[in-house]
Amino acid sequence: MIGRLRELDLRRMLLVERSGAERAALGTAAAPLVRRLAAVDRVVASVRAHPVLAAAAVGAVALLGPRRLLAWVARAAALYSLLARKA
C-alpha cells in the first residue's frame, strides 16, 4: 500500500512539473496573440468611452463608403502633418 502511495506521489510530482513546462511554453507561444488582443481591448475601451464618436465613424463609413472615407482621411492626415510642421 505504501509503495502504491509513493508511486502515485512520484507520478503527481512528474505531472505537476510537466504541467508547469507546458504552461510556460503556452505562455511563450501566445505572447504575440496577447499583444494583438491588448490592442483590440484598447479599441473596445475607446468605443465604450466615446460611443457618440464611434457611432459617427460608423455612420461616416455607411454614408461615404470605406474607399471615399479612406481618401478623406488620407487628405486630412496630410493636411494635419503640414500644419503641424508650420506650428
N, CA, C and O of each residue as an XYZ file, in Angstrom:
348
protein
N       0.823     -1.191      0.000
C       0.000      0.000      0.000
C       0.869      1.258      0.000
O       0.618      2.189     -0.765
N       1.901      1.284      0.868
C       2.773      2.449      0.948
C       3.542      2.616     -0.363
O       3.781      3.742     -0.798
N       3.927      1.519     -0.990
C       4.620      1.585     -2.282
C       3.733      2.222     -3.343
O       4.208      2.997     -4.174
N       2.455      1.897     -3.314
C       1.495      2.471     -4.271
C       1.339      3.978     -4.041
O       1.256      4.749     -4.997
N       1.300      4.392     -2.774
C       1.195      5.817     -2.458
C       2.432      6.581     -2.924
O       2.326      7.690     -3.448
N       3.597      5.984     -2.730
C       4.827      6.631     -3.196
C       4.836      6.745     -4.718
O       5.252      7.757     -5.281
N       4.372      5.693     -5.362
C       4.301      5.688     -6.819
C       3.342      6.781     -7.318
O       3.630      7.486     -8.284
N       2.208      6.898     -6.642
C       1.250      7.948     -7.007
C       1.816      9.335     -6.746
O       1.608     10.254     -7.538
N       2.533      9.488     -5.637
C       3.136     10.770     -5.301
C       4.190     11.159     -6.338
O       4.256     12.314     -6.756
N       5.010     10.195     -6.749
C       6.016     10.459     -7.771
C       5.352     10.838     -9.094
O       5.787     11.774     -9.765
N       4.312     10.120     -9.461
C       3.580     10.421    -10.701
C       2.978     11.829    -10.637
O       3.015     12.574    -11.616
N       2.436     12.176     -9.495
C       1.853     13.513     -9.324
C       2.907     14.580     -9.486
O       2.673     15.574    -10.174
N       4.077     14.402     -8.866
C       5.152     15.378     -8.979
C       5.603     15.529    -10.438
O       5.843     16.644    -10.902
N       5.717     14.422    -11.150
C       6.114     14.490    -12.556
C       5.055     15.218    -13.396
O       5.392     15.999    -14.286
N       3.795     14.959    -13.112
C       2.725     15.624    -13.848
C       2.678     17.127    -13.553
O       2.419     17.927    -14.452
N       2.926     17.505    -12.308
C       2.951     18.921    -11.960
C       4.110     19.614    -12.668
O       3.958     20.729    -13.169
N       5.261     18.960    -12.711
C       6.422     19.518    -13.406
C       6.143     19.655    -14.913
O       6.466     20.673    -15.525
N       5.548     18.629    -15.484
C       5.194     18.661    -16.917
C       4.172     19.758    -17.199
O       4.260     20.456    -18.209
N       3.211     19.902    -16.305
C       2.193     20.925    -16.463
C       2.814     22.324    -16.436
O       2.432     23.193    -17.219
N       3.762     22.532    -15.542
C       4.446     23.825    -15.474
C       5.216     24.123    -16.756
O       5.197     25.253    -17.244
N       5.885     23.122    -17.300
C       6.631     23.306    -18.547
C       5.687     23.611    -19.699
O       5.974     24.486    -20.516
N       4.574     22.908    -19.778
C       3.592     23.155    -20.842
C       2.964     24.543    -20.697
O       2.721     25.225    -21.692
N       2.708     24.949    -19.476
C       2.139     26.278    -19.232
C       3.112     27.365    -19.684
O       2.702     28.354    -20.291
N       4.388     27.183    -19.392
C       5.398     28.163    -19.810
C       5.507     28.209    -21.331
O       5.607     29.290    -21.912
N       5.489     27.051    -21.978
C       5.566     27.006    -23.441
C       4.339     27.664    -24.066
O       4.450     28.372    -25.067
N       3.199     27.433    -23.486
C       1.972     28.046    -23.998
C       2.012     29.557    -23.831
O       1.581     30.291    -24.721
N       2.519     30.024    -22.712
C       2.644     31.465    -22.496
C       3.578     32.106    -23.500
O       3.306     33.205    -23.983
N       4.674     31.441    -23.821
C       5.614     31.960    -24.811
C       4.985     31.978    -26.198
O       5.147     32.943    -26.945
N       4.276     30.923    -26.537
C       3.654     30.827    -27.862
C       2.515     31.838    -28.016
O       2.253     32.299    -29.127
N       1.847     32.182    -26.940
C       0.683     33.069    -27.008
C       1.040     34.544    -26.857
O       0.152     35.393    -26.935
N       2.305     34.874    -26.645
C       2.696     36.267    -26.423
C       2.302     37.194    -27.578
O       1.781     38.278    -27.315
N       2.525     36.819    -28.846
C       2.090     37.719    -29.930
C       0.574     37.915    -29.952
O       0.086     39.009    -30.234
N      -0.146     36.871    -29.660
C      -1.601     36.970    -29.632
C      -2.057     37.878    -28.498
O      -3.024     38.624    -28.651
N      -1.381     37.820    -27.383
C      -1.732     38.666    -26.235
C      -1.546     40.139    -26.590
O      -2.365     40.976    -26.208
N      -0.470     40.466    -27.322
C      -0.249     41.856    -27.729
C      -1.353     42.335    -28.665
O      -1.841     43.457    -28.530
N      -1.744     41.491    -29.610
C      -2.825     41.872    -30.528
C      -4.135     42.051    -29.785
O      -4.880     42.996    -30.047
N      -4.413     41.162    -28.876
C      -5.650     41.275    -28.106
C      -5.636     42.505    -27.211
O      -6.688     43.089    -26.950
N      -4.473     42.903    -26.741
C      -4.382     44.129    -25.944
C      -4.740     45.344    -26.797
O      -5.388     46.275    -26.317
N      -4.319     45.332    -28.059
C      -4.674     46.430    -28.967
C      -6.177     46.451    -29.207
O      -6.792     47.518    -29.211
N      -6.763     45.289    -29.405
C      -8.214     45.207    -29.597
C      -8.931     45.693    -28.344
O      -9.952     46.375    -28.430
N      -8.402     45.345    -27.200
C      -9.005     45.774    -25.944
C      -8.975     47.297    -25.798
O      -9.926     47.892    -25.292
N      -7.878     47.929    -26.244
C      -7.807     49.394    -26.202
C      -8.853     50.019    -27.120
O      -9.467     51.026    -26.769
N      -9.057     49.422    -28.298
C     -10.065     49.946    -29.227
C     -11.452     49.821    -28.615
O     -12.251     50.755    -28.681
N     -11.735     48.685    -28.029
C     -13.044     48.468    -27.404
C     -13.246     49.451    -26.251
O     -14.343     49.979    -26.070
N     -12.213     49.691    -25.488
C     -12.313     50.649    -24.382
C     -12.579     52.058    -24.920
O     -13.352     52.811    -24.327
N     -11.947     52.414    -26.028
C     -12.190     53.734    -26.630
C     -13.625     53.859    -27.110
O     -14.266     54.892    -26.917
N     -14.122     52.808    -27.732
C     -15.507     52.827    -28.220
C     -16.480     52.960    -27.053
O     -17.465     53.693    -27.137
N     -16.202     52.261    -25.984
C     -17.075     52.367    -24.809
C     -16.993     53.738    -24.159
O     -17.986     54.237    -23.628
N     -15.819     54.347    -24.199
C     -15.649     55.655    -23.576
C     -16.266     56.768    -24.414
O     -16.703     57.786    -23.876
N     -16.303     56.578    -25.735
C     -16.808     57.611    -26.644
C     -17.807     57.005    -27.630
O     -17.494     56.883    -28.814
N     -18.987     56.626    -27.175
C     -19.936     55.951    -28.071
C     -20.457     56.859    -29.185
O     -20.792     56.376    -30.266
N     -20.530     58.158    -28.936
C     -21.025     59.069    -29.975
C     -20.023     59.146    -31.130
O     -20.412     59.136    -32.298
N     -18.743     59.223    -30.798
C     -17.726     59.236    -31.843
C     -17.719     57.930    -32.627
O     -17.559     57.938    -33.848
N     -17.889     56.821    -31.942
C     -17.931     55.531    -32.626
C     -19.129     55.469    -33.563
O     -19.009     54.989    -34.690
N     -20.276     55.947    -33.110
C     -21.469     55.951    -33.960
C     -21.271     56.874    -35.151
O     -21.716     56.555    -36.253
N     -20.616     58.010    -34.956
C     -20.342     58.925    -36.059
C     -19.405     58.277    -37.081
O     -19.591     58.444    -38.286
N     -18.417     57.553    -36.611
C     -17.490     56.874    -37.525
C     -18.210     55.798    -38.328
O     -17.991     55.670    -39.533
N     -19.056     55.036    -37.674
C     -19.817     54.006    -38.380
C     -20.755     54.660    -39.389
O     -20.905     54.171    -40.509
N     -21.380     55.751    -38.998
C     -22.260     56.477    -39.917
C     -21.504     57.016    -41.118
O     -22.008     56.970    -42.240
N     -20.294     57.527    -40.894
C     -19.485     58.047    -41.996
C     -19.105     56.939    -42.966
O     -19.135     57.137    -44.180
N     -18.752     55.783    -42.441
C     -18.423     54.652    -43.310
C     -19.652     54.228    -44.099
O     -19.550     53.927    -45.288
N     -20.798     54.201    -43.458
C     -22.022     53.800    -44.145
C     -22.437     54.830    -45.192
O     -22.901     54.467    -46.272
N     -22.272     56.098    -44.879
C     -22.704     57.164    -45.778
C     -21.740     57.347    -46.952
O     -22.175     57.414    -48.102
N     -20.454     57.426    -46.678
C     -19.474     57.716    -47.713
C     -18.907     56.469    -48.387
O     -18.493     56.514    -49.545
N     -18.894     55.394    -47.678
C     -18.233     54.193    -48.190
C     -16.791     54.173    -47.727
O     -16.186     55.226    -47.527
N     -16.244     53.008    -47.558
C     -14.900     52.906    -46.985
C     -13.807     53.530    -47.864
O     -12.870     54.129    -47.335
N     -13.907     53.402    -49.191
C     -12.847     53.948    -50.051
C     -12.830     55.472    -50.019
O     -11.774     56.089    -49.872
N     -13.984     56.060    -50.156
C     -14.050     57.517    -50.151
C     -13.636     58.057    -48.778
O     -12.938     59.067    -48.688
N     -14.065     57.388    -47.729
C     -13.686     57.827    -46.388
C     -12.176     57.720    -46.194
O     -11.564     58.595    -45.581
N     -11.577     56.653    -46.713
C     -10.130     56.482    -46.604
C      -9.407     57.603    -47.345
O      -8.394     58.109    -46.861
N      -9.911     57.995    -48.507
C      -9.299     59.104    -49.247
C      -9.387     60.403    -48.439
O      -8.423     61.166    -48.390
N     -10.526     60.655    -47.813
C     -10.682     61.860    -46.988
C      -9.740     61.835    -45.792
O      -9.140     62.851    -45.444
N      -9.616     60.680    -45.172
C      -8.726     60.554    -44.009
C      -7.280     60.784    -44.432
O      -6.521     61.427    -43.708
N      -6.890     60.266    -45.595
C      -5.522     60.467    -46.082
C      -5.265     61.948    -46.331
O      -4.200     62.456    -45.981
N      -6.222     62.645    -46.928
C      -6.066     64.081    -47.158
C      -5.966     64.846    -45.841
O      -5.136     65.742    -45.688
N      -6.823     64.477    -44.898
C      -6.804     65.147    -43.596
C      -5.481     64.899    -42.872
O      -4.952     65.805    -42.227
N      -4.948     63.698    -42.971
C      -3.673     63.393    -42.321
C      -2.545     64.201    -42.956
O      -1.672     64.707    -42.252
N      -2.559     64.326    -44.286
C      -1.531     65.115    -44.964
C      -1.635     66.582    -44.552
O      -0.623     67.226    -44.274
N      -2.840     67.099    -44.513
C      -3.042     68.484    -44.111
C      -2.595     68.710    -42.667
O      -1.959     69.717    -42.357
N      -2.929     67.775    -41.799
C      -2.519     67.877    -40.390
C      -1.009     67.895    -40.253
O      -0.456     68.686    -39.490
N      -0.335     67.006    -41.004
C       1.129     66.961    -40.893
C       1.757     68.252    -41.413
O       2.759     68.710    -40.864
N       1.181     68.851    -42.472
C       1.688     70.137    -42.968
C       1.488     71.239    -41.927
O       2.391     72.035    -41.670
N       0.314     71.274    -41.342
C       0.029     72.297    -40.333
C       0.858     72.102    -39.078
O       1.252     73.077    -38.437
N       1.126     70.867    -38.725
C       1.925     70.579    -37.532
C       3.367     71.032    -37.727
O       4.011     71.466    -36.772
N       3.879     70.937    -38.944
C       5.245     71.393    -39.213
C       5.356     72.907    -39.115
O       6.366     73.433    -38.647
N       4.329     73.595    -39.551
C       4.334     75.063    -39.516
C       4.317     75.583    -38.084
O       4.910     76.620    -37.785
N       3.652     74.877    -37.226
C       3.481     75.353    -35.849
C       4.646     75.051    -34.959
O       4.627     75.398    -33.778
